[in-house]
Amino acid sequence: MTDATGAAAWPRHGGQPDAFVELARRHGLAPGRPLCDLSANINPLGPPPWLEAQLRATLPALARYPDPDYRQARQAIAAREGLAPAQVLLTNGGAEAIFLAAALHAGQRGVIVEPTFGEYARACRHYGVGIERLRLPEPDFFFDLQAAAAAMRHADLLWLCRPNNPSGTLVPRTQVEALLRGGLTHGCRLVVDEAFVDFSADDERLTPLLADYPNLLLLRSLTKYYALPGLRLGYLLGSADSVACAAECQLPWSVNALAADLVAPLLEDHHYQRQTRAWLDAERPRLQSGVASLGFEAPVTEANFLLLRDPHVAAGPGSADPLFAHLLAHGLLARHTHNFAGLDGGWLRVALGERDANRQLLEVLAAWRQP
């Protein structure tokens, strides 16, 4: 641990209970005090109710090796996405998909659109991929298409998170397609992390573009939407050739049998998907408008979280720390931004919760505004 404003003093990710015990202690909270965790972007509806029985029924599968090709899971994903199974690679969460995408470009040059998820840079360092950083401007984090297209002319891959973590902003599909056209000309692959796309509008998925652009890779996660972060389940989509190359870089049996056998029933649970959409449509605009009415800056989000800051506080490294402490003192745990490149603790990210949690958040933010 370093001082309270250094990135090393803060948990690398949200949803880490042991690390939050130390945060609570540092901020003077009594041990065991209940907290509403808004630091991890997990569906607050919780896992589907049938999950426990499904896991019990799958336990006998632990006595044998999984299918090394995960054919049933890949077929289920392919059917949902309108692709061939050869275009699907099952992965150990979205994190493995990120590292496999980087492995395809070991020793080459990459561009990362930031601020964004730190694992892209970590994966690039692991595989010796040189990094150029393209910054989105605060406070709206609008995407600069011309700057990105120019950067791609001298790179082998560009990383784009869509919707972006932590801003929640969504690059328009037309701009993504423009990048892909330029990438074909200059030999640059576009890697789009769609870990949160299931929380966006149904027509925002980029899967149809795979038919025309072999330089597109899509990375997905099933654990955020279905509230299963401990299970580790994701997948990678691309051309059959790209997926085959990524598969060659993957460790054998990287996905366990319990997780693999859940893919098909998760994707078939349309009731859960309708419940999630009803929650999103009710609570996301309510929280976004409530935060704006209190005078906080927050870019328009298309995800299940919101990035915010107080414009009345002088900007700078750690400038959101007092607001973080205020929320924590009132039982709300936000996600710091000390380890998001370019944000340096000047913003907070809060997950969209159920109505009571969102109401509590707005009340505590209103209290911050009181003299």
N, C-alpha and C positions, 0 to 999 in steps of 0.2 A: 504493500500500500504506500502511496505517496501522499502529499498534502491533498486536502479536500477538493482542490480545483484541478488536480492532475488527472489525466484520463486513466492512469493505472489504479487510481483510488476508487474507481467505479466499476460495477459489473460490466462485462463485455456485451452481454445480451440481457433482455428482459426475462422475467419469469425464472429467476434463480433464487430460491428461498434462502439458502445458506448465506449468499452474498447480501441479501436484503436484511438479514439479522444484523450484520455488521453496519449497514447503512443506518438502520434504526438506532443502534447503540450510539453511533457517532452523532446522531441528531437528538440524543437524549430521550428517546422513547423507552418506556418500560418494556422489559422483555415479555413476549407473549401477547402484546397488544394486537388486536385484530386489525388487519389492513385490507383494504379493497385494492387488489393488484391491477393497475392499469398500465403496467410496464410491458406486458406481453400481448401481442396482437392475436389473441385466440378467440374463437367464437364463444361468446358467453353462454350460449345454450347448452354447452357441454357436449360430450360424445353422444352419438345416437343411443337411445335406450336399449336397443337389442345387442349392443356391442359385447357386454359381459357374457351373455349366453353364447354368442358366436365364438368368443375366445375360448370358452370352456370346450365347445364342440371341436375346436381346432387343435386342442392340446395333443391328441395322438400324433399329429403331424411332426411333433418335436422328436419323435423316435426315428425319423428318416431325414435325409438331406432334401432341401427344397429342389424343385425343378430348376436346373441351372439357367434355363432360358425364360423362366417365369411366364410360360405361354398363356396361361389362363388370365393372369393379371394384365399382360400386354394386350391380349385380345379385347378385354373389357375396356381398357383405355382407348384402344384404336377404334372400337365401335362407337364410343362416345364422341370421339374427336373427328370421325369420318376419315381416318387414315388407315394405312396398312400396318399390321403388327410390326413389320420390319422398321417402321419409323418411330417406334416406341422403345425406350429403355427404362426399366424400373430401377429406382435408385434408393439409397438409404437416406431418405429425406432430401429436401432441396439442396442441402449443403454438399452432398456427394455429387449432385448434378452440376453444381458450380465448379467443383474441383475437376470433374471430368471435362467440362468445357475448356477450362484452362489447360488441361493436359494436352488437348488437341493442338495447342499453340506454344508448346514448351520452347523457350529460347527466342520467341518472336516479340512483337510489339503490340501493346494493347492500350485502349483508351477507356477510361471509366468516367461516366457522367455522374458527378457528385453534387451535393452530399447524398450518400447512398449506403447500402448495406456494406459493412466492412469486409465481408468474406470474399468479395471479388478481388480486392487488393491482396488479401492473404493468400488466395489461391494463385494469383499471378506471381507473387514472391516465391511460393513453393515450387513453381515450375519455371522460374527464371524468365517470366514474361515482363518485359519493360513496361512501365506504366506512365501514361500521360493523363493528366486529370483535366476534365472539362467541367467547370463549375456552373451550376445553375444560380441565377441571381436572386437574392433575397429582396423582398419578403414573399414574392409570388412563385418563385422557382419555375418560371417559364422556360421552356426548352428552346435553345438557340439552334435551329436546324442548320443554318449556314455554317456555324462554327463546328458542329458535329460532322457535317459532310466534309468540311475541309480537313478535320483531324483524321477522318477515315482514309484519306488519300495516302497517308504515310503510316498506316497501321494495318495489322493483320486481323484484329478483332476489336469490336466496340461493345462494352457492357452497358446495358440499359435496363433499369428496373421499372416495371410498368404494371400497376401503379407503383410509384416510387416509394421506397422506404428510406427516409422517414416522412417525406413531405405529403404523401398520398396523391400527388399530382399524376396525371395521365397524359402521356405524349399522344397526340392524335394519330389515328391509324394512317392517314394520308402522309404524315411526316415519317412514320416508320417505313412506309413503302418507298418513299423518296430515298431514305438512307439505304435500303436494300438495293435499289437500282444503282446507286452510286457504288455500293460495295461490290456488286457484280463487275463493274467496270474496273475498279482498282484492286480487286482481289482481297476484300475485307469481309470478314464474317460479322454478323450482328447477333449477339447473344442477348436475348430478352428474358429476364427473370419475371415470370408471371405468377409468383408465389401468392399474390393477393388478388389475382384477376377474378377469382370466383366471387369476390365481394363487389365487383364492378357490374356494370350492365352486361347482360348475356351476349350482346353483339360486339363486345370489346375484345374478345379472345382473338389472337392473331393466327390461329391454326389454319384458316383458309389460305394465308399467304405462303404456306409451305409448298403448295402446288406449283408456284411460279418462282420461288426463290430458294435455291439449294444452299445459299449462304446464310440462312436463318436457323438458329437454334432457339427453342423455347424450353424454359426450365419451370417446372411446376412443383407445388407442394400440396399434399393431401392433409397434412397434420394441423395446419392452422384453421382451415375451414371446418374440419370435423373435430376440432378440439382434441387432438391426439399428439401433442408435441413430444411425448416420451416414446412414441412408437417408432418414429423416423420412417417416413414413407413419402416418396416423391417420384418424379419421372422426368425424362428428357425427351423432346420431340424434335425431329429434323428429317432430312433426307435419309433414305436407307443407307447410303454410303457413310454419311456423317455418324449415324447411330451405330453402325458397325465399327467404325473407328473408335468411338467412345467406349463401346463394349470391350474392345481389346485393352483399354486402359483400366477397366473396372476390376476390382478384386473379385474372385469367385465367391458366389453366394453372399454378396454383400447385404442382401435383404433377407431377413429371416422368414420362416414359413408362416408364422402368425400374422405378420404384417402383409405378406404377399396375398394370403387368402382373404384379406379384408377388402382388397381393391374392388372387386366386382360388387359385393353388397353395399359398399359405401356409395359407389357411383349410381347404384340402382335405388337409393333411398330418396325418392322424389318428395316424400312428405317432409323429411328433414330439410331439404333444399327449399321447399316452399315456406317453411317456418323461418328459416334464416333470411329469406328475401323479405318477408313481412316485417321482421325485426329491423333489418337494414333500412327499409323504406320509411319506417316510422321514426327511428332513433337518429339516423345519421343527419338528416336535415334539421332535426330539433337541436342536436348538440352543436352543429355548425353555426346555426343562426343564434343560438344562445351565447356562444363564445364571442361571436362578432358583436352582439348587442352590448356586451360588457366591455367592449373596447380593446379586446385582444386581437393581435394579428394572427391569422391562421389561413394558409393557402387552401383553396377549394380541394377537398379530398374525394377520391373515388375508391377509397379503401375502407378498412374497418378501424381506422385510427386517425388522429388529428394532431398536427404539429402546431404549437402555439407559442407566443411570447408576448410579453408586456411591452408595448412601444414606449411607455413612459419610463422605463428603466434604461439607463445608458447601456448601449450595446457593447459587448466585449466578451472575452473568455470567461465562462462561469457566471455570466450575468443572470442566468435563469436559476442559479442555485438557491437564492432566497425564496423564490416561488416554489421550487421543489421542496424546500424545507417546510414552507407553509402548508402545502398539500399533505406532506407526510405527517405533520403535527395534527392534521384533521383526519387521519386515517386513510389517506389516498396515496398510493405509490405510483408515481409517474415514471416514465423512461427518460433518463438523462440523455444529453447529446454530446457528451465529452468525447466520445470516440466515433462520432460522425465527422469525417473530414470537412472542415470549413465551417461547421456549426460551433464546435468548441464549447459546448455547454451554454450557448446563448438561447437555446430553445428547449422546450419540453415536448415529448410525444406522449399522448394519452390514448389508450385503446378505447374503442366504442364499447360500452357496456350495456346491460339491460336498463330499463327506464329508471329504476331506483338509483343505480350507480351513476347514471348520467345526471340525474337531478342533484344528487349529492355533490358531484363535481362542479356543477354550475353554481350551487350555493357556496361552496368553498372559494371558488373564483370570485364570486361577488363579495365575499368577506375580505378578500385581498384588496379589493378596490376601496373598501371603507377606510377613512382616515384613522 
